[in-house]
Structures are given as structure tokens and as C-alpha cells.
Amino acid sequence: MLSGFALCPGLFYDTPAQDGILSRIRIPGGILDSQQCHAIADIAENYGGGYVDITNRANLQIRELRSGISSAVLKHLQNIGIGSRNFAVDHIRNIMTSPTAGIDYQELIDTRPFVQDWENYIAAHPQLSGLSAKFSVCFDGGGKVSVCDRLNDIMFAAVLIDGKVYFRLCLSVGVKGKPPVDMGIVLLPELCLPVLAVLAGVYLNYTDPDSRRKLRLRELLNNLGCENYLQEVEQRLGFSLTPQPQFDKTSLEKNSKSNYQHIGIHPQRQPGLFYIGVVLPLGRLESQQIRGLADLAQNFGSGTLRLTPWQNLLLTDIRERSLTDVQSEIATLKLDISPSNINTALVACSGNKGCVASATDTKGDALALAKYLETHVSLNHPVNIHFSGCEKSCAQHSPSDITLLGVSLESEHGTLGAYHIYVGDSWRGETIGESNQKFGRQLYQYVTVAELPVLLGQMLQVYKIQCQNPDESFGEFVNRYGIAQLKPLFSPVS
């Protein structure tokens, strides 16, 4: 087992949680084969609560572990490709890419080889264990299903210039919670790994190996300055990374609706093949569901499942003649593929049953809300509702349409769980209501759990009736109004 300063959950060391031991399994690029799925299901049943949770980095968490996973089982996981070959660096954050890499008909380049190359580099350089466990890298291939708005320290985003594919270099700088910023530097694909290795090396040079709290890359860039950091990188590389004036730094962020375009049935770039995006309520899979999906992938597809940063998954390489059968089997597993399902974009942290920092039972409250909304509101497309039990926002670091921040409310009956409700963009700070950089504009304070379903149902119903067009997202809708206008608009009808 790994010891030392690692604070984030991992596979090779025990991490205590409110509901038992927590184990996190890194899945580079989010791709699992059927053998790996069955092994994970076995661990969930034999050691934990019989389920796994998909995280916002397409990791897997196994919760409620009664004891540490045995060394023999850990070795078996390594042998079948789960967990890093080098346990010393296994705590570093998962490498992110689009779940449709290699099958997205709009993508400019398949990023899966870049993910594997960087995973191999990390495993071969154990000194990188000195970096913050939160050190995160992302590759976006420029496809329809983008991960450009995900929070990462370093991102390479594909772009087409004069008919040739390059990668834009983006770095995490500025305020916390902001997506990586385009540096105006473009790289040929073959230069990505050498540049990334040096970017990490310079970062490591500024990291104190004896410090319990490791310096984040964003903090280093804010203190040192991007220009000075990149100058050091250039000195080690031996060639220039000077921003190109002629390159237009167009926005990398896409409308939040695009985050869930992978749900449902979609054609792949490979003729005659389709992928199916499956909705997982709060990102959770029971062990029998894992096995069932793995068998579907083996029998009808290429034998792999793809986890997404939106806590859903894909079945890929399904032939058209098999779509009806696969759809039926997914329903048998009590899962859904409809983008309008309220669970599609419903996110919650582990809550007070799994984390001592949480003020509320976020997962239980989210499931109760979903059950109510399913029978009271029919959505045209997903609305991202995020339950966070505390300010840390572990379940979702990026902005959401609606954020519910758990708080404690003192009453004559004792301490109750309640929520502050935030909507829209945080940059629209107003004198009425607070603006929170992570969560948006504060609309309501201390809404009790009992009041929540009716109020949220009313908010979504008003949005559906009064939106400018069927394609307007909830975030776009609320951003057209001030807080003083929204409150009477959303007031539940008595």
C-alpha cells in the first residue's frame, strides 16, 4: 500500500470515508474492456457496497469497502490493465479525453493514442509522484462531444489550420474554477508529448517534495506568470513556443447542451456502426448492471465500455440490426437512453452518508427530486442540476444550470438539511443576491428538502413555457433576467 502525502483517493492505499473505505480506480480515457468490468464488479461485491460510482473525470469509485483490497487482487488488476503499472504515480488525476474519441464523425484527430502515450510516460517517470495529485491533463480531438469546458491543468485542443491538424495549448491560470486558457500556441501532434513532458518537468521543479499540500499548477502560473513559465519550458525544449499573432483564439467553450449530446443512439464515423449513450442515475452502477453492460458490449459491440466525464457511459460499435435488441437489454437492466430523462444531467456528491464535510444527504435528496420531476415536468433537453454538500464542489467543478449547495438550518425541531439555490453565470454579480464563482448567482437561501421538489418543478416548468425557443438552455434562459425578476417568475403557484 502507498503511504505518504497522497490525500486524494486511490487504488493502492486505503482512504477512509464516512461510509467505509473508498477506492478510486483511474481509467485513462475512460475506456474499459469486458474483462475489466467483470473484475470491478467482483471487487464491488466482495469488498464494497455492490456498486460503483463514475466520477467527473471518468474514474470509478468503489465505496463502502469493509477492508483494503488484497495485494493479490491489486496485482491481478494491474495485470489486466486497471490501475497504473507504477503504483507510485497512480494517485495522479485521470487523463481526460472525449468519450467519443475515434468514433466521432466530426473530430479532427483520434486522441486515444495521446492518452495512452501520456499514461505510459507517467508510469515510466515515478518522480512525477511529487506533483499535486490533482495534476490533470486533457486531450480534445475537436469533435461534436467536446471536453474543452472541463477543468484541467493542461489541455491540448485540436484545431484545423490551412487544412492541417494542430493542437492548441491551454493552461489553467487565473481564478479557481475557470477552464484552461488558450495560450495562442499551436503544436503539431507529434510535439504534444515532448512539450507536455517538459511542462510537467518545469512544474515539478517548483514543487516542494516535503510539503504535505502540493502547489497546484494554477497557483504556480499565477505567481510566476505564464510568460516566465513558458520561457523556462522553451529553454528545456530548445525551440520556441511563441504565441502566433495570426492565430485567432476563438472560444473553446461550447454551449452546455452539447455536454449531453452523447446520450441516445448516434452514428459513428465507421459506416454501419452506432454508439449508445446510457443514462446512469447519479453516475451509479450496480454490480449486476456492470456485468450486464459488459456482456452487451462483448456480444454486440467491440467488447468495451466508455465512461464519460458527465457520469454516464457509452456502448460502442453496435451494428444497426442489433440496436433494437441492445436497447431492450439496456431497459432490462433498468437503465435508460433518453436525453430528456431528468437523471441525464443530475449530479450529486457522496453527501453526508459518505462524507463528513457534507451538510446534506445530497444523493438521497437528488433521487427524491428526480422521482418527483419525472412525473411533473417533461424536458426537451437536459438541465444540469448539481447537488453539492459543501463549498468544495467535488462532484462537479464546472458551472451548472442549477446548483443546490447544502447547508444546515436550525429550527425548533433541531438541525435540518437545506439548500441555497444558485442559477446561471457567476459573472452576473448583482446587488440583490450573492454571486459565487463556482456556483453562479444566488436565487434562494435555506430552501428545505421538503420545499425543494415543488420549487424546482415550478422553475423548470416556467423555463419550458417561457423559453425563447426549444433550443434555449436553462442557463441561457435565466441569464436573460436579473435575480429580482427571476424570483417572482419562479414563485410556486399556491
C-alpha positions as CSV (number, residue, x, y, z in Angstrom):
1,M,0.0,0.0,0.0
2,L,1.1,3.5,-0.8
3,S,1.8,5.9,2.0
4,G,3.0,9.5,2.3
5,F,1.2,12.7,1.4
6,A,-1.4,11.5,-1.1
7,L,-4.7,12.9,0.0
8,C,-6.9,12.0,-3.0
9,P,-8.5,8.6,-3.1
10,G,-6.5,5.9,-5.0
11,L,-6.4,2.2,-5.7
12,F,-3.2,1.3,-3.9
13,Y,-3.8,2.8,-0.5
14,D,-6.8,2.9,1.9
15,T,-8.7,6.2,2.1
16,P,-11.2,6.4,4.9
17,A,-14.7,7.9,4.2
18,Q,-17.9,8.3,6.2
19,D,-19.3,5.1,4.8
20,G,-16.2,2.9,4.9
21,I,-13.0,2.7,2.9
22,L,-13.0,4.5,-0.5
23,S,-11.1,3.3,-3.5
24,R,-10.7,5.2,-6.8
25,I,-9.7,3.5,-10.0
26,R,-8.1,5.6,-12.7
27,I,-9.4,4.7,-16.2
28,P,-7.3,6.7,-18.7
29,G,-9.6,8.0,-21.4
30,G,-12.5,6.3,-19.6
31,I,-12.3,3.0,-21.7
32,L,-12.8,-0.4,-20.1
33,D,-13.0,-3.8,-21.7
34,S,-15.4,-6.5,-20.6
35,Q,-12.9,-8.5,-18.6
36,Q,-12.0,-5.4,-16.6
37,C,-15.7,-4.7,-16.0
38,H,-16.3,-8.1,-14.5
39,A,-13.2,-7.8,-12.3
40,I,-14.5,-4.4,-11.0
41,A,-18.0,-5.9,-10.4
42,D,-16.4,-8.7,-8.3
43,I,-14.5,-6.2,-6.2
44,A,-17.6,-4.1,-5.6
45,E,-19.5,-7.2,-4.4
46,N,-16.7,-8.9,-2.5
47,Y,-15.3,-5.9,-0.8
48,G,-17.7,-3.0,-1.0
49,G,-21.4,-1.9,-1.3
50,G,-22.1,-3.8,-4.5
51,Y,-21.9,-0.8,-6.8
52,V,-19.5,1.7,-8.4
53,D,-19.8,5.4,-9.0
54,I,-18.5,7.1,-12.1
55,T,-16.8,10.4,-11.3
56,N,-16.5,13.7,-13.3
57,R,-13.1,12.6,-14.6
58,A,-14.4,9.2,-15.9
59,N,-12.8,7.5,-12.9
60,L,-14.5,4.7,-10.9
61,Q,-15.1,4.8,-7.2
62,I,-15.8,1.8,-5.1
63,R,-17.4,2.8,-1.8
64,E,-18.3,1.1,1.5
65,L,-15.2,-1.1,1.4
66,R,-15.1,-3.2,4.6
67,S,-11.4,-3.8,4.3
68,G,-8.5,-2.9,2.0
69,I,-8.3,-4.8,-1.3
70,S,-5.8,-7.6,-1.1
71,S,-2.4,-7.3,-2.7
72,A,-3.2,-10.4,-4.9
73,V,-6.3,-8.7,-6.3
74,L,-4.4,-5.5,-6.8
75,K,-1.8,-7.4,-8.8
76,H,-4.5,-9.0,-10.9
77,L,-6.0,-5.6,-11.6
78,Q,-2.6,-4.4,-12.8
79,N,-2.2,-7.5,-15.0
80,I,-5.4,-6.8,-16.8
81,G,-4.7,-3.1,-17.2
82,I,-6.6,-1.5,-14.4
83,G,-4.6,1.0,-12.3
84,S,-1.1,2.3,-13.2
85,R,1.7,-0.2,-13.7
86,N,3.6,2.0,-11.3
87,F,1.6,2.5,-8.0
88,A,3.7,5.5,-7.0
89,V,2.0,7.7,-9.6
90,D,-1.4,6.1,-9.5
91,H,-2.8,8.9,-7.4
92,I,-2.3,11.5,-10.1
93,R,-5.6,12.5,-11.7
94,N,-7.1,10.6,-14.6
95,I,-6.2,11.6,-18.2
96,M,-9.3,13.0,-19.8
97,T,-10.5,12.9,-23.4
98,S,-13.8,12.9,-25.2
99,P,-15.7,9.6,-24.7
100,T,-16.3,9.5,-28.5
101,A,-12.6,9.7,-29.4
102,G,-12.0,7.7,-32.6
103,I,-15.7,7.3,-33.4
104,D,-16.9,10.9,-33.6
105,Y,-17.5,11.8,-37.2
106,Q,-16.8,15.4,-36.6
107,E,-13.4,15.0,-34.8
108,L,-10.2,16.2,-36.3
109,I,-7.9,13.6,-34.8
110,D,-8.3,10.5,-32.6
111,T,-6.9,11.4,-29.2
112,R,-6.7,7.9,-27.7
113,P,-3.1,7.3,-28.7
114,F,-2.1,10.6,-26.9
115,V,-3.9,9.4,-23.8
116,Q,-2.0,6.1,-23.8
117,D,1.3,7.7,-24.6
118,W,1.0,10.1,-21.6
119,E,-0.2,7.3,-19.3
120,N,2.9,5.3,-20.3
121,Y,5.1,8.3,-19.7
122,I,3.7,8.9,-16.2
123,A,4.2,5.2,-15.3
124,A,7.9,5.4,-16.5
125,H,8.6,8.5,-14.5
126,P,7.8,7.9,-10.8
127,Q,9.3,11.3,-9.9
128,L,6.1,12.8,-11.1
129,S,4.5,11.5,-7.9
130,G,5.9,14.7,-6.4
131,L,3.3,16.7,-8.3
132,S,0.0,17.6,-6.8
133,A,-2.4,14.6,-7.0
134,K,-4.8,17.0,-8.7
135,F,-2.4,17.5,-11.7
136,S,-4.7,16.9,-14.7
137,V,-4.2,16.7,-18.4
138,C,-6.8,16.6,-21.2
139,F,-6.8,16.0,-25.0
140,D,-9.7,17.2,-27.1
141,G,-10.0,16.0,-30.7
142,G,-12.3,18.8,-31.9
143,G,-15.3,16.5,-32.3
144,K,-19.0,17.0,-31.5
145,V,-18.7,15.7,-28.0
146,S,-16.2,18.2,-26.5
147,V,-14.4,18.2,-23.2
148,C,-12.9,21.7,-23.7
149,D,-15.0,23.2,-20.8
150,R,-13.8,20.6,-18.3
151,L,-11.4,21.8,-15.7
152,N,-7.8,20.7,-16.3
153,D,-4.3,22.0,-15.6
154,I,-3.2,21.4,-19.2
155,M,-5.3,20.9,-22.3
156,F,-4.4,20.2,-25.9
157,A,-7.4,21.1,-28.1
158,A,-7.3,20.1,-31.8
159,V,-7.8,22.8,-34.4
160,L,-7.6,22.8,-38.2
161,I,-5.3,25.5,-39.8
162,D,-4.9,25.6,-43.5
163,G,-6.1,22.0,-43.8
164,K,-3.7,20.7,-41.3
165,V,-4.4,19.5,-37.7
166,Y,-2.6,21.2,-34.8
167,F,-3.3,21.3,-31.1
168,R,-3.9,24.5,-29.1
169,L,-2.0,24.7,-25.8
170,C,-4.3,25.7,-22.9
171,L,-3.2,26.2,-19.3
172,S,-5.1,26.6,-16.0
173,V,-4.5,30.2,-14.9
174,G,-6.5,32.9,-13.1
175,V,-9.3,32.3,-10.7
176,K,-10.2,28.9,-9.4
177,G,-12.9,27.0,-11.3
178,K,-12.1,28.6,-14.6
179,P,-11.5,26.3,-17.7
180,P,-7.9,26.3,-19.1
181,V,-7.0,29.4,-21.1
182,D,-5.8,29.3,-24.7
183,M,-2.2,30.4,-24.8
184,G,-2.3,31.2,-28.6
185,I,0.3,28.5,-29.1
186,V,-0.3,25.7,-31.7
187,L,1.6,22.5,-31.8
188,L,2.0,19.7,-34.4
189,P,0.5,16.5,-33.0
190,E,4.0,14.8,-32.7
191,L,5.2,17.6,-30.4
192,C,2.4,17.3,-27.8
193,L,4.1,14.6,-25.7
194,P,7.6,16.2,-25.6
195,V,6.1,19.6,-24.7
196,L,3.8,18.0,-22.1
197,A,6.8,16.2,-20.5
198,V,8.7,19.5,-20.2
199,L,5.6,21.4,-18.9
200,A,5.3,18.8,-16.2
201,G,9.1,18.9,-15.5
202,V,9.2,22.6,-15.0
203,Y,6.2,22.4,-12.8
204,L,7.9,19.6,-10.7
205,N,10.9,21.9,-10.3
206,Y,8.8,24.3,-8.4
207,T,7.2,21.7,-6.2
208,D,8.4,21.1,-2.7
209,P,8.7,17.3,-2.2
210,D,8.4,17.7,1.6
211,S,5.3,19.7,1.6
212,R,2.0,18.0,2.5
213,R,0.0,20.4,0.4
214,K,1.4,20.3,-3.1
215,L,1.4,23.5,-5.2
216,R,-1.2,23.5,-7.9
217,L,-0.1,24.4,-11.5
218,R,-2.7,27.3,-11.5
219,E,-1.1,28.7,-8.4
220,L,2.4,28.5,-9.9
221,L,1.3,30.2,-13.1
222,N,-0.5,33.0,-11.1
223,N,2.7,33.6,-9.1
224,L,5.3,33.0,-11.7
225,G,3.4,34.3,-14.8
226,C,2.6,32.2,-17.9
227,E,5.3,34.0,-19.9
228,N,8.0,33.2,-17.5
229,Y,6.8,29.6,-17.2
230,L,6.8,29.1,-20.9
231,Q,10.2,30.7,-21.3
232,E,11.6,28.0,-18.9
233,V,9.8,25.4,-21.0
234,E,11.3,26.7,-24.2
235,Q,14.8,26.7,-22.7
236,R,14.5,23.0,-21.9
237,L,12.9,22.2,-25.3
238,G,15.3,24.1,-27.4
239,F,12.6,25.6,-29.7
240,S,10.1,28.4,-29.5
241,L,6.6,28.3,-28.1
242,T,5.9,31.9,-29.0
243,P,2.2,32.7,-29.5
244,Q,1.3,33.2,-33.1
245,P,-0.3,36.6,-33.8
246,Q,-2.1,35.4,-36.9
247,F,-3.9,32.6,-34.9
248,D,-7.4,33.5,-33.8
249,K,-8.0,32.4,-30.3
250,T,-11.7,31.5,-30.8
251,S,-13.7,30.3,-27.8
252,L,-13.1,26.8,-26.7
253,E,-16.2,26.6,-24.6
254,K,-19.4,25.2,-26.1
255,N,-23.0,25.5,-25.1
256,S,-23.7,23.4,-22.1
257,K,-26.4,21.4,-24.1
258,S,-23.5,19.9,-26.1
259,N,-22.3,18.1,-22.9
260,Y,-25.1,15.6,-23.2
261,Q,-25.3,15.1,-27.0
262,H,-23.8,11.6,-26.5
263,I,-26.9,10.3,-24.8
264,G,-29.1,8.1,-27.0
265,I,-28.3,6.4,-30.3
266,H,-25.8,8.0,-32.7
267,P,-24.0,7.0,-35.9
268,Q,-20.2,6.6,-35.7
269,R,-17.7,7.7,-38.2
270,Q,-17.3,4.0,-39.1
271,P,-20.0,3.1,-41.6
272,G,-22.8,0.9,-40.3
273,L,-21.8,1.3,-36.7
274,F,-23.5,3.2,-33.9
275,Y,-22.9,4.1,-30.2
276,I,-25.5,4.3,-27.5
277,G,-25.2,6.8,-24.6
278,V,-26.7,5.3,-21.4
279,V,-28.0,7.4,-18.6
280,L,-26.8,6.4,-15.1
281,P,-28.7,7.9,-12.2
282,L,-26.2,10.0,-10.3
283,G,-23.4,8.1,-12.1
284,R,-24.0,4.9,-10.1
285,L,-23.9,1.3,-11.5
286,E,-24.9,-1.8,-9.5
287,S,-22.5,-4.7,-10.0
288,Q,-25.1,-6.7,-11.9
289,Q,-25.6,-3.8,-14.3
290,I,-21.8,-3.6,-14.8
291,R,-21.8,-7.3,-15.8
292,G,-24.9,-6.9,-18.0
293,L,-23.4,-3.9,-19.9
294,A,-20.1,-5.7,-20.3
295,D,-21.8,-8.7,-21.8
296,L,-23.8,-6.5,-24.1
297,A,-20.5,-4.9,-25.3
298,Q,-19.0,-8.3,-25.8
299,N,-21.9,-9.8,-27.6
300,F,-23.0,-6.9,-29.8
301,G,-20.1,-4.4,-29.9
302,S,-16.3,-4.4,-29.6
303,G,-16.2,-5.5,-26.0
304,T,-15.6,-2.1,-24.5
305,L,-17.5,0.4,-22.4
306,R,-16.6,4.1,-22.3
307,L,-17.1,6.2,-19.2
308,T,-17.9,9.9,-19.6
309,P,-16.9,13.0,-17.6
310,W,-20.7,13.6,-17.3
311,Q,-21.0,10.3,-15.3
312,N,-22.8,8.4,-18.0
313,L,-21.4,5.7,-20.3
314,L,-21.3,4.6,-24.0
315,L,-21.7,1.2,-25.7
316,T,-19.9,1.5,-29.0
317,D,-19.6,-0.3,-32.3
318,I,-23.1,-1.6,-32.4
319,R,-24.4,-2.7,-35.8
320,E,-27.8,-1.2,-36.9
321,R,-29.5,-4.6,-37.0
322,S,-28.6,-5.1,-33.3
323,L,-29.8,-1.7,-32.0
324,T,-33.3,-2.8,-31.0
325,D,-32.0,-5.9,-29.1
326,V,-29.4,-3.8,-27.3
327,Q,-32.0,-1.2,-26.4
328,S,-34.2,-3.8,-24.9
329,E,-31.4,-5.3,-22.9
330,I,-30.5,-1.9,-21.5
331,A,-34.1,-1.4,-20.4
332,T,-34.0,-4.9,-18.7
333,L,-31.0,-3.6,-16.7
334,K,-33.3,-0.8,-15.5
335,L,-31.3,1.8,-17.4
336,D,-32.4,4.4,-19.9
337,I,-31.0,6.1,-23.0
338,S,-33.3,9.1,-23.3
339,P,-31.6,12.6,-23.3
340,S,-34.8,14.1,-21.7
341,N,-34.5,11.8,-18.7
342,I,-34.0,14.1,-15.7
343,N,-31.2,11.9,-14.5
344,T,-29.2,12.6,-17.6
345,A,-27.6,15.8,-16.2
346,L,-28.4,15.3,-12.5
347,V,-25.2,15.3,-10.4
348,A,-24.6,14.8,-6.7
349,C,-21.6,14.3,-4.4
350,S,-21.5,11.5,-1.9
351,G,-23.4,13.5,0.7
352,N,-23.3,13.2,4.5
353,K,-23.7,9.4,4.3
354,G,-20.3,9.2,2.6
355,C,-18.5,12.5,3.6
356,V,-18.2,14.2,6.9
357,A,-17.9,17.6,5.2
358,S,-21.4,17.4,3.6
359,A,-24.3,19.2,5.3
360,T,-27.0,17.2,3.5
361,D,-27.8,13.8,2.1
362,T,-27.2,15.0,-1.5
363,K,-27.7,11.7,-3.2
364,G,-30.9,10.8,-1.4
365,D,-32.3,14.3,-1.9
366,A,-31.3,14.2,-5.6
367,L,-33.0,10.9,-6.2
368,A,-36.2,12.1,-4.4
369,L,-36.1,15.2,-6.6
370,A,-35.7,13.1,-9.8
371,K,-38.7,10.9,-8.8
372,Y,-40.9,14.0,-8.3
373,L,-39.8,15.7,-11.5
374,E,-40.2,12.6,-13.7
375,T,-44.0,12.8,-13.1
376,H,-44.3,16.6,-13.1
377,V,-42.1,18.0,-15.8
378,S,-41.2,16.8,-19.3
379,L,-37.9,18.4,-20.6
380,N,-36.9,19.0,-24.2
381,H,-33.3,18.5,-23.4
382,P,-31.1,18.0,-20.3
383,V,-30.9,20.6,-17.5
384,N,-27.7,20.2,-15.4
385,I,-28.8,20.2,-11.7
386,H,-25.9,19.9,-9.3
387,F,-26.2,18.9,-5.6
388,S,-23.1,19.8,-3.6
389,G,-23.0,19.1,0.1
390,C,-20.4,21.8,0.8
391,E,-18.4,24.5,-0.9
392,K,-15.7,22.1,-2.3
393,S,-18.0,21.1,-5.1
394,C,-16.3,17.7,-5.5
395,A,-18.9,16.1,-7.9
396,Q,-18.8,18.9,-10.5
397,H,-16.2,21.6,-10.8
398,S,-17.6,23.3,-13.8
399,P,-20.6,25.6,-13.8
400,S,-24.1,24.1,-13.9
401,D,-27.6,25.3,-14.8
402,I,-28.8,25.0,-11.2
403,T,-26.6,24.4,-8.2
404,L,-28.0,23.3,-4.8
405,L,-25.5,24.0,-2.1
406,G,-26.2,22.0,1.1
407,V,-26.4,24.0,4.4
408,S,-27.6,23.4,7.9
409,L,-30.8,25.1,9.0
410,E,-31.5,25.5,12.7
411,S,-35.2,25.1,13.6
412,E,-37.4,24.4,16.6
413,H,-37.2,20.7,15.6
414,G,-33.4,20.7,15.6
415,T,-30.9,21.0,12.8
416,L,-32.3,20.3,9.3
417,G,-30.7,19.9,5.9
418,A,-31.5,22.7,3.5
419,Y,-30.1,24.3,0.3
420,H,-29.0,27.6,-1.2
421,I,-30.0,27.7,-4.9
422,Y,-27.8,29.2,-7.5
423,V,-28.5,29.7,-11.2
424,G,-26.8,30.9,-14.3
425,D,-23.4,32.6,-14.6
426,S,-21.4,33.9,-11.6
427,W,-20.1,36.8,-13.6
428,R,-23.5,38.4,-13.5
429,G,-23.0,39.6,-9.9
430,E,-25.8,41.8,-8.6
431,T,-26.6,43.8,-5.5
432,I,-29.6,41.5,-5.0
433,G,-28.4,38.0,-4.1
434,E,-24.8,36.8,-3.9
435,S,-22.6,35.7,-6.8
436,N,-20.5,32.6,-6.3
437,Q,-17.6,31.9,-8.6
438,K,-18.2,28.2,-8.6
439,F,-22.0,28.1,-8.5
440,G,-23.5,31.1,-10.2
441,R,-26.0,33.7,-8.9
442,Q,-27.7,33.0,-5.6
443,L,-31.5,32.9,-6.1
444,Y,-32.8,31.4,-2.9
445,Q,-31.5,30.7,0.6
446,Y,-32.3,28.0,3.1
447,V,-34.8,26.0,1.0
448,T,-35.8,22.9,3.0
449,V,-35.6,19.4,1.5
450,A,-39.4,19.2,1.7
451,E,-39.8,22.5,-0.3
452,L,-37.3,21.6,-2.9
453,P,-39.2,19.4,-5.4
454,V,-42.2,21.8,-5.9
455,L,-39.9,24.8,-6.2
456,L,-37.6,23.1,-8.8
457,G,-40.6,21.8,-10.6
458,Q,-42.0,25.3,-10.9
459,M,-38.7,26.7,-12.1
460,L,-38.4,24.1,-14.8
461,Q,-42.0,24.4,-15.9
462,V,-41.7,28.2,-16.2
463,Y,-38.5,27.8,-18.2
464,K,-40.1,25.3,-20.6
465,I,-43.1,27.6,-21.2
466,Q,-41.3,30.9,-21.5
467,C,-38.0,30.0,-23.2
468,Q,-37.4,31.9,-26.4
469,N,-37.1,28.7,-28.5
470,P,-36.9,24.9,-27.8
471,D,-33.1,25.1,-28.1
472,E,-32.6,27.7,-25.4
473,S,-30.8,26.1,-22.4
474,F,-31.9,26.8,-18.9
475,G,-28.7,28.7,-18.3
476,E,-29.3,30.9,-21.3
477,F,-32.9,31.5,-20.1
478,V,-32.0,32.6,-16.6
479,N,-29.1,34.8,-17.9
480,R,-31.7,37.0,-19.7
481,Y,-33.1,38.0,-16.3
482,G,-31.9,39.7,-13.1
483,I,-32.4,38.0,-9.8
484,A,-35.1,40.5,-8.9
485,Q,-37.0,39.4,-12.0
486,L,-36.4,35.6,-11.5
487,K,-37.8,35.3,-8.0
488,P,-41.4,36.4,-8.8
489,L,-41.2,34.5,-12.1
490,F,-40.3,31.2,-10.3
491,S,-42.6,31.6,-7.3
492,P,-44.6,28.4,-6.9
493,V,-48.3,28.8,-7.5
494,S,-50.2,28.3,-4.3
